[in-house]
Amino acid sequence: MTPPYRRIVDHVRHRIAAGELRPGDRIPSARQLTRDWDVAIATATKALGVLRQEGLTAVRPGIGTVVAEPRRRASEGELTRERIVRAAIAIADAEGMAELSMRRLATTLGTPTMSLYRHVPAKDDLVLLMIDAALGEERFPAVPPKGWRPRVELSGRLLWKLFRRHPWLAPAMSLTRPQLVPNAVAYLEWVFGAFERTGLGVGDRMYVHVMLFSFVRGVATALEPENEAARDTGMTGDEWMATQGERLAALVGPETLAALQRLVQGEDFDLDLDQLFEFGLARLLDGVGLFVDRARRRRS
């Protein structure tokens, strides 16, 4: 008996082959498939995943899953490491790092999988190249702003911008086993240079750098799961939260904290990641400011 997810895949493939669905046309979301086929959300999600893996569909940010453009086969002579890395980043941006494999990448590029290994030895090497390329998309100004705080604040915003652009990037970067790629080292040098005249030693500068990086990375690790949830459910984060109102209200009773009651009743609060980043960055830099002032007092 054909599994339910496979029946969905075969149906969509047939419609594409017949011309009923053309490149750029939207494919039903996982939520819609659950209704149309009377299947679980996991089954619908698996079907969409298989369609992406086969190169029949692609995810377009802000649009959803659409029929992919026909892929022309490329000769090995056209392959370059840069082109491979760009294609890998595009897949990870649109569909998440979990969807990236050497086989999927080869399908996207229209080349045999083994041809990729002539340019990139392994997927781990590919991820390093992706990290370095992504971090290199934004450059620090040739003339740094005056003062350690504007300089460090700029570094935090730049990092957040890159994590926002590439939701896979934050989870891919390790805190305990940092990837020593050129553009990550350049970022470290920028932060270290910000504290050149503050009295902070190298060890203290490293702690500050790791703390700030950990904060920005920590908030950004929510981006890829949120994108995946939006693809799977067909709902944005705000739309999903709107469905939880009654459930949250049911948790509020006479014994509930007054602050939670005010929150449920509409107190001004929005769990927005950009706002959370801005709030946290400012508070962390406030704390670093006290630390720097204390170091200066010790020097005087």
C-alpha contacts under 8 A as a table, 3 or more apart, distances in Angstrom:
res1	aa1	res2	aa2	distance
2	T	6	R	6.45
2	T	7	R	6.57
3	P	6	R	5.32
3	P	7	R	6.51
4	P	7	R	5.15
4	P	8	I	6.53
4	P	39	V	7.48
4	P	43	T	7.12
5	Y	8	I	5.22
5	Y	9	V	6.34
5	Y	43	T	5.46
5	Y	44	A	6.38
5	Y	46	K	6.49
5	Y	47	A	4.87
6	R	9	V	4.92
6	R	10	D	6.05
6	R	47	A	6.63
7	R	10	D	5.13
7	R	11	H	6.07
8	I	11	H	5.12
8	I	12	V	6.24
8	I	37	W	7.95
8	I	44	A	7.92
8	I	47	A	6.36
9	V	12	V	5.30
9	V	13	R	6.03
9	V	47	A	5.70
9	V	48	L	7.57
9	V	50	V	7.27
9	V	51	L	6.44
10	D	13	R	5.04
10	D	14	H	6.04
11	H	14	H	5.19
11	H	15	R	6.36
12	V	15	R	5.12
12	V	16	I	6.26
13	R	16	I	5.13
13	R	17	A	6.15
13	R	56	L	7.50
14	H	17	A	5.06
14	H	18	A	6.02
15	R	18	A	5.07
15	R	19	G	6.21
15	R	20	E	5.09
15	R	21	L	5.73
16	I	19	G	5.19
16	I	20	E	5.89
16	I	21	L	4.74
16	I	22	R	6.36
16	I	67	V	7.70
17	A	20	E	7.68
17	A	21	L	7.96
18	A	21	L	7.64
19	G	22	R	5.84
21	L	25	D	6.02
21	L	67	V	7.02
22	R	25	D	5.56
22	R	67	V	6.31
23	P	66	V	7.15
23	P	67	V	4.66
23	P	68	A	5.35
23	P	69	E	5.14
23	P	70	P	7.60
24	G	66	V	5.25
24	G	67	V	5.14
24	G	68	A	6.45
24	G	69	E	7.22
25	D	66	V	5.25
25	D	67	V	5.53
26	R	63	I	7.90
26	R	64	G	6.94
26	R	65	T	5.81
26	R	66	V	4.20
26	R	67	V	6.49
27	I	57	T	7.99
27	I	64	G	7.74
27	I	65	T	5.41
27	I	66	V	5.20
27	I	67	V	6.80
28	P	31	R	7.89
28	P	32	Q	5.66
28	P	33	L	6.17
28	P	65	T	7.44
29	S	32	Q	5.11
29	S	33	L	6.19
29	S	64	G	7.42
29	S	65	T	7.09
29	S	231	R	7.20
29	S	232	D	7.03
29	S	233	T	7.19
29	S	234	G	5.77
30	A	33	L	5.04
30	A	34	T	6.26
30	A	41	I	6.29
30	A	44	A	5.03
30	A	45	T	5.54
30	A	48	L	7.29
30	A	231	R	7.42
30	A	232	D	5.30
30	A	233	T	5.90
30	A	234	G	6.71
31	R	34	T	5.32
31	R	35	R	6.79
31	R	41	I	6.66
31	R	44	A	7.63
31	R	232	D	7.01
31	R	233	T	5.23
31	R	234	G	5.97
32	Q	35	R	5.29
32	Q	36	D	6.18
33	L	36	D	4.98
33	L	37	W	5.70
33	L	38	D	7.56
33	L	39	V	7.45
33	L	44	A	5.85
34	T	37	W	5.52
34	T	38	D	5.16
34	T	39	V	4.81
34	T	40	A	5.84
34	T	41	I	5.82
34	T	44	A	6.12
35	R	38	D	5.20
35	R	39	V	7.21
39	V	43	T	6.25
39	V	44	A	6.81
40	A	43	T	5.28
40	A	44	A	6.55
41	I	44	A	5.12
41	I	45	T	6.04
41	I	232	D	7.63
41	I	233	T	7.85
42	A	45	T	5.03
42	A	46	K	6.12
43	T	46	K	5.14
43	T	47	A	6.31
44	A	47	A	5.13
44	A	48	L	6.37
45	T	48	L	5.18
45	T	49	G	6.18
45	T	232	D	5.92
46	K	49	G	4.95
46	K	50	V	6.25
47	A	50	V	5.21
47	A	51	L	6.34
48	L	51	L	5.13
48	L	52	R	6.31
49	G	52	R	5.14
49	G	53	Q	6.16
49	G	99	E	7.97
50	V	53	Q	4.97
50	V	54	E	6.14
51	L	54	E	5.23
51	L	55	G	6.44
51	L	56	L	5.43
51	L	57	T	5.78
52	R	55	G	5.08
52	R	56	L	5.87
52	R	57	T	4.93
52	R	58	A	5.89
53	Q	56	L	7.65
53	Q	99	E	7.35
53	Q	104	R	6.04
54	E	57	T	7.81
54	E	104	R	7.65
54	E	107	T	7.70
55	G	58	A	7.22
55	G	68	A	6.86
55	G	104	R	7.71
55	G	107	T	6.71
55	G	108	T	6.75
56	L	67	V	6.09
56	L	68	A	5.46
57	T	65	T	6.48
57	T	66	V	5.47
57	T	67	V	4.40
57	T	68	A	4.45
58	A	65	T	5.60
58	A	66	V	5.53
58	A	67	V	6.32
58	A	68	A	5.28
58	A	94	A	7.64
58	A	95	E	7.88
59	V	63	I	7.67
59	V	64	G	5.47
59	V	65	T	4.38
59	V	66	V	6.20
59	V	94	A	5.46
59	V	95	E	6.24
60	R	63	I	5.33
60	R	64	G	5.30
60	R	65	T	6.21
60	R	66	V	7.01
60	R	94	A	6.39
61	P	64	G	6.26
61	P	94	A	6.55
63	I	66	V	7.98
64	G	231	R	6.86
65	T	231	R	7.93
71	R	108	T	6.96
71	R	109	L	7.50
71	R	110	G	6.35
72	R	109	L	7.98
72	R	110	G	6.04
73	R	109	L	7.06
73	R	110	G	4.12
73	R	111	T	6.08
74	A	78	E	6.42
74	A	79	L	7.59
74	A	109	L	6.76
74	A	110	G	5.42
74	A	111	T	5.80
75	S	78	E	5.56
75	S	79	L	7.18
75	S	111	T	6.96
76	E	79	L	5.30
76	E	111	T	7.11
76	E	115	S	6.73
77	G	80	T	8.00
79	L	83	R	6.54
79	L	84	I	7.11
80	T	83	R	5.21
80	T	84	I	6.29
80	T	119	H	6.87
81	R	84	I	5.13
81	R	85	V	6.19
81	R	119	H	5.52
81	R	120	V	6.92
82	E	85	V	5.16
82	E	86	R	6.17
83	R	86	R	5.12
83	R	87	A	6.20
84	I	87	A	5.21
84	I	88	A	6.16
84	I	105	L	7.77
84	I	109	L	7.77
84	I	116	L	7.64
85	V	88	A	5.03
85	V	89	I	6.17
85	V	126	L	6.91
85	V	129	L	6.70
85	V	130	M	5.85
85	V	133	A	7.85
86	R	89	I	5.19
86	R	90	A	6.24
86	R	130	M	7.77
87	A	90	A	5.07
87	A	91	I	6.36
87	A	105	L	7.07
87	A	108	T	7.50
87	A	109	L	7.41
88	A	91	I	5.24
88	A	92	A	6.26
88	A	100	L	6.92
88	A	105	L	6.34
88	A	130	M	7.42
89	I	92	A	5.09
89	I	93	D	5.91
89	I	130	M	6.34
89	I	166	H	7.98
90	A	93	D	5.12
90	A	94	A	6.19
91	I	94	A	5.33
91	I	95	E	5.82
91	I	96	G	7.01
91	I	97	M	7.66
91	I	99	E	7.39
91	I	100	L	6.43
91	I	105	L	7.89
92	A	95	E	5.38
92	A	96	G	4.36
92	A	97	M	4.65
92	A	98	A	7.74
92	A	99	E	6.96
92	A	100	L	6.19
92	A	166	H	7.75
92	A	168	W	6.45
93	D	96	G	5.91
93	D	97	M	7.75
93	D	165	R	7.71
93	D	166	H	5.47
93	D	167	P	6.48
93	D	168	W	6.79
95	E	98	A	7.83
95	E	99	E	6.18
95	E	228	E	7.51
96	G	99	E	5.75
96	G	100	L	7.25
96	G	167	P	7.58
96	G	168	W	6.19
96	G	224	E	6.57
96	G	228	E	7.26
97	M	100	L	5.25
97	M	168	W	5.88
98	A	101	S	7.89
99	E	104	R	7.74
100	L	104	R	6.28
100	L	105	L	6.79
101	S	104	R	5.08
101	S	105	L	6.03
101	S	123	K	7.49
102	M	105	L	4.98
102	M	106	A	6.07
102	M	113	T	6.41
102	M	116	L	7.50
102	M	123	K	6.86
103	R	106	A	5.10
103	R	107	T	6.33
103	R	113	T	5.54
104	R	107	T	5.10
104	R	108	T	6.29
105	L	108	T	5.06
105	L	109	L	6.24
105	L	113	T	7.81
106	A	109	L	5.10
106	A	110	G	5.84
106	A	111	T	5.20
106	A	112	P	5.90
106	A	113	T	5.00
106	A	116	L	7.05
107	T	110	G	4.97
107	T	111	T	6.43
107	T	112	P	7.64
107	T	113	T	7.79
108	T	111	T	7.97
111	T	115	S	6.78
112	P	115	S	5.46
112	P	116	L	7.45
113	T	116	L	5.66
113	T	117	Y	7.47
114	M	117	Y	5.46
114	M	118	R	7.31
115	S	118	R	5.61
115	S	119	H	7.56
116	L	119	H	5.55
116	L	120	V	6.05
116	L	121	P	7.99
117	Y	120	V	4.83
117	Y	121	P	4.97
117	Y	122	A	6.71
118	R	121	P	6.79
120	V	123	K	7.49
120	V	125	D	6.45
120	V	126	L	6.15
121	P	125	D	6.45
121	P	126	L	7.86
122	A	125	D	5.32
122	A	126	L	6.41
123	K	126	L	4.79
123	K	127	V	6.22
124	D	127	V	5.17
124	D	128	L	6.48
125	D	128	L	5.17
125	D	129	L	6.38
126	L	129	L	5.11
126	L	130	M	6.16
127	V	130	M	4.92
127	V	131	I	6.14
127	V	172	A	7.75
128	L	131	I	5.16
128	L	132	D	6.25
128	L	179	Q	7.05
128	L	181	V	7.09
129	L	132	D	5.15
129	L	133	A	6.05
129	L	181	V	7.99
130	M	133	A	5.12
130	M	134	A	6.03
131	I	134	A	5.22
131	I	135	L	6.11
131	I	169	L	6.64
131	I	172	A	7.70
131	I	173	M	7.59
131	I	181	V	7.77
132	D	135	L	5.26
132	D	136	G	6.15
132	D	181	V	5.72
132	D	182	P	6.66
132	D	183	N	5.60
132	D	184	A	6.93
133	A	136	G	5.13
133	A	137	E	6.64
133	A	183	N	7.86
134	A	137	E	5.49
134	A	162	L	7.07
134	A	166	H	7.61
134	A	169	L	7.81
135	L	138	E	6.69
135	L	159	L	7.94
135	L	162	L	6.86
135	L	183	N	5.80
135	L	184	A	6.81
136	G	139	R	6.66
136	G	183	N	5.66
137	E	162	L	7.89
138	E	158	L	7.09
138	E	162	L	7.70
140	F	144	P	7.71
140	F	155	S	7.93
141	P	144	P	5.95
144	P	151	R	6.54
145	P	150	P	6.16
145	P	151	R	5.70
146	K	150	P	6.88
146	K	151	R	7.14
147	G	150	P	5.99
147	G	151	R	6.54
147	G	194	A	7.21
148	W	151	R	5.22
148	W	152	V	6.08
148	W	194	A	4.67
148	W	195	F	5.75
148	W	198	T	7.98
149	R	152	V	5.19
149	R	153	E	5.84
149	R	194	A	7.75
149	R	285	L	7.07
149	R	289	G	7.79
150	P	153	E	5.01
150	P	154	L	6.02
151	R	154	L	5.17
151	R	155	S	6.45
151	R	191	V	7.46
151	R	194	A	6.00
152	V	155	S	5.00
152	V	156	G	6.30
152	V	191	V	5.99
152	V	194	A	6.57
153	E	156	G	5.13
153	E	157	R	6.25
153	E	281	L	7.61
153	E	285	L	7.80
154	L	157	R	5.17
154	L	158	L	6.07
155	S	158	L	5.12
155	S	159	L	6.17
155	S	187	Y	7.54
155	S	190	W	7.72
155	S	191	V	7.12
156	G	159	L	5.17
156	G	160	W	6.16
156	G	212	L	7.37
156	G	213	F	7.60
156	G	216	V	6.98
156	G	281	L	7.54
157	R	160	W	5.02
157	R	161	K	6.06
158	L	161	K	5.07
158	L	162	L	6.38
159	L	162	L	5.20
159	L	163	F	6.19
159	L	216	V	7.37
160	W	163	F	5.01
160	W	164	R	5.96
160	W	216	V	6.36
160	W	217	R	7.92
160	W	220	A	7.29
161	K	164	R	5.05
161	K	165	R	6.19
162	L	165	R	5.00
162	L	166	H	6.03
162	L	169	L	7.89
163	F	166	H	5.07
163	F	167	P	5.48
163	F	168	W	7.54
163	F	169	L	5.81
163	F	170	A	5.94
163	F	217	R	7.75
163	F	220	A	6.14
164	R	167	P	5.70
164	R	220	A	7.17
164	R	223	L	7.27
166	H	169	L	5.53
167	P	170	A	6.69
167	P	220	A	7.17
167	P	221	T	7.44
167	P	223	L	5.33
167	P	224	E	4.83
168	W	171	P	5.85
168	W	172	A	6.21
168	W	221	T	7.90
168	W	223	L	7.91
168	W	224	E	5.88
169	L	172	A	5.09
169	L	173	M	6.37
170	A	173	M	5.42
170	A	217	R	5.25
170	A	218	G	7.71
170	A	220	A	5.94
170	A	221	T	5.62
171	P	174	S	7.34
171	P	217	R	7.56
171	P	220	A	8.00
171	P	221	T	5.58
173	M	178	P	6.71
173	M	179	Q	6.81
174	S	177	R	5.31
174	S	178	P	4.92
174	S	179	Q	6.79
175	L	178	P	5.49
175	L	210	V	7.80
175	L	214	S	7.20
179	Q	184	A	7.55
180	L	184	A	6.44
180	L	185	V	6.45
181	V	184	A	5.45
181	V	185	V	6.37
182	P	185	V	5.20
182	P	186	A	6.28
183	N	186	A	4.92
183	N	187	Y	6.27
184	A	187	Y	5.06
184	A	188	L	6.37
185	V	188	L	5.02
185	V	189	E	6.21
186	A	189	E	5.06
186	A	190	W	6.29
187	Y	190	W	5.18
187	Y	191	V	6.54
188	L	191	V	5.31
188	L	192	F	6.17
188	L	209	H	7.36
189	E	192	F	5.05
189	E	193	G	5.99
190	W	193	G	5.16
190	W	194	A	6.44
191	V	194	A	5.19
191	V	195	F	7.24
191	V	205	R	7.98
191	V	209	H	6.64
192	F	195	F	5.77
192	F	196	E	6.93
192	F	202	V	7.84
192	F	205	R	6.07
192	F	206	M	7.48
192	F	209	H	7.66
193	G	196	E	5.18
194	A	197	R	7.93
195	F	198	T	5.21
195	F	199	G	7.45
195	F	200	L	6.52
195	F	205	R	7.06
196	E	199	G	7.28
196	E	200	L	7.55
197	R	200	L	7.87
198	T	292	V	6.30
198	T	295	A	7.19
198	T	296	R	6.32
199	G	292	V	7.41
199	G	295	A	5.68
199	G	296	R	5.75
199	G	299	R	6.84
200	L	203	G	7.98
200	L	204	D	5.83
200	L	205	R	6.19
200	L	292	V	7.00
200	L	295	A	6.38
201	G	204	D	5.34
201	G	205	R	6.21
202	V	205	R	5.10
202	V	206	M	6.21
203	G	206	M	5.15
203	G	207	Y	6.36
204	D	207	Y	5.06
204	D	208	V	6.25
205	R	208	V	5.11
205	R	209	H	6.10
206	M	209	H	4.98
206	M	210	V	6.05
207	Y	210	V	5.16
207	Y	211	M	6.01
208	V	211	M	5.10
208	V	212	L	6.18
208	V	288	V	7.51
209	H	212	L	5.34
209	H	213	F	6.00
210	V	213	F	5.07
210	V	214	S	5.84
211	M	214	S	5.11
211	M	215	F	6.30
212	L	215	F	5.14
212	L	216	V	6.33
212	L	281	L	7.79
212	L	284	L	7.47
213	F	216	V	5.31
213	F	217	R	5.89
214	S	217	R	5.15
214	S	218	G	5.69
215	F	218	G	5.03
215	F	219	V	6.37
215	F	280	G	7.78
215	F	281	L	7.90
216	V	219	V	5.48
216	V	220	A	6.17
216	V	277	F	6.99
216	V	281	L	7.92
217	R	220	A	4.96
217	R	221	T	6.13
218	G	221	T	5.41
218	G	222	A	7.61
219	V	222	A	5.99
219	V	223	L	7.91
219	V	273	L	7.07
219	V	276	L	7.81
219	V	277	F	6.86
220	A	223	L	5.44
221	T	224	E	6.51
221	T	225	P	7.62
222	A	225	P	5.71
222	A	226	E	6.12
223	L	226	E	5.19
223	L	227	N	6.22
224	E	227	N	5.07
224	E	228	E	6.18
225	P	228	E	4.98
225	P	229	A	6.05
226	E	229	A	5.03
226	E	230	A	6.13
226	E	237	G	7.24
227	N	230	A	5.07
227	N	231	R	6.26
228	E	231	R	5.10
228	E	232	D	6.14
229	A	232	D	5.06
229	A	233	T	5.91
229	A	234	G	7.85
229	A	235	M	7.80
230	A	233	T	5.37
230	A	234	G	5.24
230	A	235	M	5.14
230	A	236	T	5.38
230	A	237	G	7.16
231	R	234	G	5.44
231	R	235	M	7.58
235	M	238	D	7.91
235	M	239	E	5.62
235	M	240	W	5.99
236	T	239	E	5.11
236	T	240	W	6.20
237	G	240	W	5.11
237	G	241	M	6.15
238	D	241	M	5.08
238	D	242	A	6.22
239	E	242	A	5.12
239	E	243	T	6.76
240	W	243	T	5.32
240	W	244	Q	6.88
241	M	244	Q	5.18
241	M	245	G	6.94
242	A	245	G	5.78
243	T	246	E	7.43
244	Q	247	R	5.27
244	Q	248	L	6.13
245	G	248	L	5.27
245	G	249	A	6.08
245	G	264	V	7.86
246	E	249	A	5.01
246	E	250	A	6.13
247	R	250	A	5.16
247	R	251	L	6.77
248	L	251	L	5.27
248	L	252	V	6.91
248	L	264	V	7.25
249	A	252	V	5.30
249	A	264	V	6.42
250	A	253	G	7.43
252	V	255	E	7.79
252	V	256	T	5.58
252	V	260	L	7.55
252	V	261	Q	6.41
253	G	256	T	5.31
256	T	260	L	6.87
256	T	261	Q	6.93
257	L	260	L	5.43
257	L	261	Q	6.51
258	A	261	Q	5.00
258	A	262	R	6.30
259	A	262	R	5.20
259	A	263	L	6.29
260	L	263	L	4.94
260	L	264	V	6.26
261	Q	264	V	5.22
261	Q	265	Q	6.13
262	R	265	Q	4.98
262	R	266	G	6.39
262	R	267	E	5.42
263	L	266	G	5.43
263	L	267	E	4.71
263	L	268	D	7.47
263	L	269	F	7.25
264	V	267	E	7.08
266	G	269	F	7.87
271	L	275	Q	7.63
271	L	276	L	7.21
272	D	275	Q	5.34
272	D	276	L	6.14
273	L	276	L	4.89
273	L	277	F	6.04
274	D	277	F	5.08
274	D	278	E	6.25
275	Q	278	E	5.09
275	Q	279	F	6.07
276	L	279	F	5.18
276	L	280	G	6.00
277	F	280	G	5.23
277	F	281	L	5.92
278	E	281	L	5.28
278	E	282	A	6.23
279	F	282	A	5.43
279	F	283	R	6.35
280	G	283	R	5.18
280	G	284	L	6.06
281	L	284	L	5.20
281	L	285	L	6.14
282	A	285	L	5.23
282	A	286	D	6.16
283	R	286	D	4.99
283	R	287	G	6.43
284	L	287	G	5.12
284	L	288	V	6.25
285	L	288	V	4.83
285	L	289	G	5.99
286	D	289	G	5.09
286	D	290	L	6.68
287	G	290	L	5.28
287	G	291	F	6.45
288	V	291	F	4.90
288	V	292	V	6.10
289	G	292	V	5.10
289	G	293	D	6.13
290	L	293	D	5.11
290	L	294	R	6.24
291	F	294	R	5.23
291	F	295	A	6.40
292	V	295	A	5.06
292	V	296	R	6.25
293	D	296	R	5.10
293	D	297	R	6.27
294	R	297	R	5.11
294	R	298	R	6.37
295	A	298	R	5.14
295	A	299	R	6.48
296	R	299	R	5.13
296	R	300	S	6.41
297	R	300	S	5.23
